[in-house]
Amino acid sequence: MRLWIKNPIAILADDAERGVVVEGGVIVECVGKGTEPQAHDKVFDASRHV
């Protein structure tokens, strides 16, 4: 299952302003500003989290 951790307040990863996609405990995609992930099954709204 791919989980998109979407729109965190802050993130320390390059090109990941919109969050990251995690699968099996591994980051499989960084989601840059103005983009959507390639594929995801669920979304976690991280807009209130760092």
C-alpha positions in Angstrom: 0.0 0.0 0.0 1.3 3.5 -0.9 0.6 6.3 1.6 0.9 9.9 0.5 1.9 12.0 3.5 0.4 15.2 2.0 1.3 18.9 2.5 3.4 18.9 5.7 4.0 22.3 7.4 7.7 21.7 6.9 9.9 18.9 5.4 13.6 18.4 5.2 13.7 16.7 1.8 14.5 18.4 -1.5 11.6 18.7 -4.0 9.1 17.4 -1.5 7.0 20.6 -0.7 3.8 18.6 -1.2 5.0 15.6 0.8 6.2 12.1 0.3 4.8 8.7 -0.7 5.8 5.8 1.5 5.5 2.1 0.7 6.6 -0.6 3.1 8.3 1.9 5.4 10.4 3.3 2.5 10.0 6.7 0.8 9.3 5.8 -2.8 8.5 9.3 -4.1 9.0 13.0 -3.2 6.1 15.2 -4.3 7.3 18.6 -5.5 5.5 21.9 -5.5 2.5 22.0 -7.9 2.6 18.2 -8.6 0.7 15.1 -7.6 2.3 11.7 -6.9 2.4 9.0 -9.6 0.3 6.6 -7.6 -1.0 6.3 -4.0 -3.7 4.2 -2.2 -4.3 6.4 0.8 -3.7 10.0 1.9 -2.6 11.3 5.3 -3.3 15.1 5.6 -0.1 16.3 7.3 -1.0 20.0 7.0 -0.9 20.3 10.8 2.3 18.3 11.2 6.0 18.8 10.7 
